[in-house]
């Protein structure tokens, strides 16, 4: 707020051009950023070795969907389960072997510098690391040096003004969604936001010091009213008020409770600051142009990356969120990236279209006809309205839902220069709706592994939820991912932190049991007095005895085999062959939902049947033989006499089979989880999961495995990546667990890299 009547003071030895000094200070910052870009350049060039990672992640688009050849690979896996001595090979739809093309791996940190990562990742406060503090200290020291170099900050009225205006372009650059700096460094705008905040606070501080100098001098001279009334000083006062307004309305309390108000004040404030700074001192015009160019470039790229389309939304009460499907967009993003969603619907309110919110993409590019999939957690007024709009939709094949017009902007963020498929092991720790981040990343790894484009040998997922019922809508997805992970085993561990209350899903009763437990064989009602069997029997010889007795009577019985629940390493002779034909049970015995096991419908009593099909009962066996011999000329009549409640089913081979309820194996009332999926209460021990994945990756790299699997890293593990998505506290816990790993084991696996996607940044 300088005036023509006041000359700058600072002593006879000042003789320093403030504008030139700050110009050279900014050149120093640019040089430091250039060094950081050069350090990160090898990882940026490594993306060229992975076409899917290099081409995607910039512009959303639609490409024709072509199904992959996963079915053929799964058929091979079902007939020949992988083991240490036998590993199935990858084949295309035409039957030719898949050409392995592994992505290049460039470590984020050289081996001699790895010991420094642990202290640099240490948290000083939630979400704030030691490394970030060091960066801010370098920036702060440079500006302090500029403020005191041949100047007295208490008497020099011009130096702090130049500091404020010269740092304004950096404030704009670190705040934009699309900026060249973030692309070169491999970081999203959310990762650079801490620099935007710190630089903005220093700008506000310097502007206030600059103004208070003049206020003090004018007050001492008694010319405050006259001096403040000049146009130059008045525009300086406008700029000061705008900066202070931006600062006051951007504190955490206001930002968390009234985000729209915070955003509005930011936009209005910066729109007024730029012309006010120019009118206050025209020599500041180059910095005004720089800020304007950065802002307009961001607006241009936002328009290019925006798509107006139609989405289908439906509520998921178990997860307390809204599922959004956008079929017209199915390509253009990388796993782990997010978009910004704007909804055009009067049901969202008259001002609903003005809000835009970020959501992580839960699907993989070109993975299905449903296109882009989002899961919008209910966390505020806008997401609550979206959920209610979805509930008011009509009934469709996929459930309750409706179509709405949306604008999709993005993609943003994501792994940057990190290629998940280039590591030997991948561990994902997510909380709540952060599962969208892990789902897209894991699905991408599984699909690349089937194509021979992944080095990953171990995939671990830890999901922390509040209620076990959250698992219900995603149980088929997890089962499908586990089924698809033919060559790379996937283990999913779900933990719930809240005691279950009310009615729980059907699978909850079996959650405490071992996921590898065998199903029970239960006996139906056999007489009017006995309603349930006294004891279940699991002996396979019982099935053989029953089959033999009925076949001796002239009846062909196809008893469904016991489902395979043994460990893959057990002898194959102990399991029922997968290729045997199975009869389709009648409607009375089919499950009422995909989460419930088949259960026996009430059947007429069979007085001659034994209450326990597993016990030795010569009387019962003789009775069966007598019934069969008395009606040997009519198999249908014979089957009816064996059990009046049995159902006759024609098998695919053409034989008449009877699905005998008292001899067919029955599941328990709650089905067991797929292999590799567990549910447990409490808080997970993250260090144990990391150590297990690390140990497994090292073992597979040096142990016996298939030729294709050994070629992934040629005996030299390429590191382990740990992805975390959730609240700040979860990211801090994961960082502490990573820092607690044994340095020797960490070097054996090739280093551990941490990728964070934190809520509420």
C-alpha positions, 0 to 999 in steps of 0.5 A, a space after each residue: 500500500 505504498 503512496 507516492 509521498 512516502 519513500 522506502 526506508 531501510 538505511 543507506 546500505 539497502 540499495 537492493 531492488 526488491 523486484 529483482 531479489 524476489 525474481 531470483 528467489 523464485 528462480 531458485 524455487 524453480 531450480 529445486 523443482 527441476 531437480 525433483 523432476 529429474 529425480 522422478 524422470 526415470 519412473 515417468 519414463 518407465 510408464 512407456 513400458 506399460 501401454 495401459 498405464 501410459 495411455 490411460 489416466 488422462 482423458 475419459 472416453 468410450 471404447 467398444 468392449 470385447 470380453 477377455 479370455 479369462 474363461 479358458 484360463 479358469 477352466 484349466 485352473 479348475 482341472 489342475 489346481 496350481 501347486 509348487 510342482 504344477 503351474 497352469 500356463 496362460 493361453 489366449 482364446 485361440 489356444 496359443 500361449 500368452 506372450 509374457 510382457 512384464 512392466 519395468 520396475 524403477 524403485 522410488 528410492 535407491 537402496 543406500 537411501 532406504 534407511 532414511 524413508 522410515 524417519 521421513 515417513 514418521 508423523 509429527 501430527 495426523 497426516 503430516 510427515 517429517 518429509 513434508 516439514 523439511 520441504 516447508 522449512 526450506 521454503 520458509 527459510 528462503 522467504 525469511 532470507 528474502 525478507 531480511 537480506 539487507 533490510 529491516 522488516 520492521 522499517 522496510 515497507 516494500 519488501 514484504 509486499 513484493 514477497 506476497 505478490 511474488 509467491 501468488 503464482 505458486 499458490 495458484 499452481 499448487 491449487 489447480 486440479 490440472 498442473 504441469 508440475 504435478 504431472 512431472 512429479 507424478 503427484 496429484 493435486 491432493 498431494 500438493 495441497 499442503 504446499 498450497 496451504 502453506 504458501 497461501 498463509 505466508 502470502 497472507 502474513 506478508 501482506 498484513 505486515 506490509 499493510 500494518 507498516 503503512 497503517 502505523 506510519 499514517 497513524 503517527 503522522 496523523 494522515 490516515 484518512 487522507 492516505 487511505 482515500 487515495 486510489 492506490 491505497 484503496 485497491 491495496 486495502 481491497 486486496 488485503 481484505 480479500 486475502 484475509 477473508 480467504 484465510 479466515 474461511 479456509 480454516 478446518 472448522 469452516 471448511 468441514 462444516 460449510 465447504 460450499 461457502 469456503 469454496 465460494 469465498 476462495 473463488 470470489 476472493 482470488 478473482 478480486 485479488 488479481 485486478 486489485 493487486 495490479 491497480 495497487 501497483 502496476 509493476 506487479 503485472 507480470 505476476 498477475 499474468 502468471 496467476 491468470 495463465 495458470 488459472 485459465 489453463 486449469 479451466 481449459 483442461 477441466 472443460 476438455 476432461 468433462 463429459 456430459 452423460 447419463 448415469 444409473 444410480 441405485 442405493 446399497 443400504 448395507 454399505 450406506 452408499 449409492 452405486 453409480 454406473 456410467 455405461 457411456 464411459 468405460 476407458 481413460 482412467 487408471 486404477 486408483 484414480 478419482 473423478 469429480 461428479 456433478 448431478 443435474 437433477 431437480 431432485 437434488 435441490 435448486 442449487 444441487 447442480 452447483 456442487 461437484 464432489 470427488 469419488 474414487 473409481 471402483 471399476 477397471 477400464 474396459 472391464 465390463 458393459 456397466 462402464 465406470 462404477 462409482 460408490 458414493 458414501 453418504 457423508 453429507 447433505 449432497 450425498 444424502 440427497 443422492 441416496 434418497 433420489 436413488 431410493 425413489 427410483 423404479 424397480 429394474 433388473 438390478 434392483 431399485 434405481 433410476 437414470 440421471 444426467 451427470 457431468 463427469 470430470 477427470 480423472 485425477 490423482 491415482 498412483 502417478 508414476 507408480 506401477 502396481 503391476 511392477 512390484 512382487 507383492 501388493 498389500 491394500 489396507 482400506 477403510 469403509 468406502 475406501 474399498 473402491 480404491 482397492 477393488 479397482 487396483 486388485 481387479 486391474 492386477 488380476 486382469 494384467 496377471 492373466 494377460 502376462 503383464 504383472 510381476 505381482 505374486 502376492 495380493 493382500 487386502 485388508 478392509 476395515 468396516 463398522 458393521 459386518 453387514 457391509 460385506 453382503 453386497 460385495 461378497 460376490 465381487 470378492 468371490 469372483 476376484 478370488 476365482 479369477 486370481 488363478 496365478 496370483 493368490 488373493 487373500 481378503 481379510 475383513 474386520 468389523 469394529 462395531 458389535 453386530 446388532 439386529 438381524 445379521 446376513 446369512 453368512 455371519 453365523 459361519 464367520 467365526 468358523 474356519 473358512 476351510 471347514 467342510 459342510 455338514 451332512 444333515 438328515 431331514 425329518 424321518 418321523 413325527 417325533 424326531 424333527 432334526 438329526 441327532 448328529 451330523 455325519 461327514 464320512 464319505 464311506 456312508 455315501 458309498 454304502 448308500 449308493 451301493 445299496 440303492 444300485 443293488 436294488 436296481 436304481 441309478 442314484 446320482 448323489 451330488 458329491 461333497 463340495 471341495 473344501 479341502 486345502 489345495 495341497 491335499 491329495 486329489 483323491 480325497 476330493 470329489 472330482 469336479 467333472 462329475 455331472 450334478 443334478 439340479 435340485 427341485 425348486 423346494 430345495 434351491 436357495 432363496 438368495 445367493 447368500 443362503 445355503 440350500 435347505 431341506 423342504 418339509 418331507 413326508 415321513 419315511 418310517 423305514 429310513 434310519 435316523 442317521 445315514 452314517 450309522 451301520 443299520 443292517 435292518 435299514 439296508 435290508 429294508 431298502 433291498 427288499 423294497 427295491 427287489 419287490 419293484 425291480 420292474 419299475 424304477 419309478 415305483 421303487 424310488 417312491 417306496 424308498 422315500 416318498 418325499 424324494 424328487 426324481 431328476 433327469 441328469 445330463 447323461 440321461 439317467 433318472 436320478 433321485 435327489 434323496 434328501 436324507 442322503 444328499 449332503 446338506 450345507 449348514 444354515 450359513 454358507 462358508 466363505 470362499 477360500 481366501 476370504 475371512 471375517 473377524 472382529 476387532 482391529 487388524 494387526 497390520 504389521 503381521 499382514 505386511 510381514 506375511 506378504 513380504 515373506 511370501 513374496 521372497 519365498 516365491 521368488 527364490 522357491 520352486 514355481 512355474 517357469 512363467 512365474 519365475 520369469 516375473 522377477 528372475 529371482 530378484 524381488 522388485 519390491 512391495 507396494 502398500 496402498 492405503 485409502 481411508 481416514 487420516 488415522 488409518 494412513 498413519 497406522 499403516 505408515 507406522 507399520 511399514 516403518 516397523 518392518 525389519 530392514 533386512 527383510 525390507 531389502 530382501 523384497 526390494 524395498 517397500 513403497 507406500 501409496 496414500 489416498 486419504 479422506 478429508 485432505 
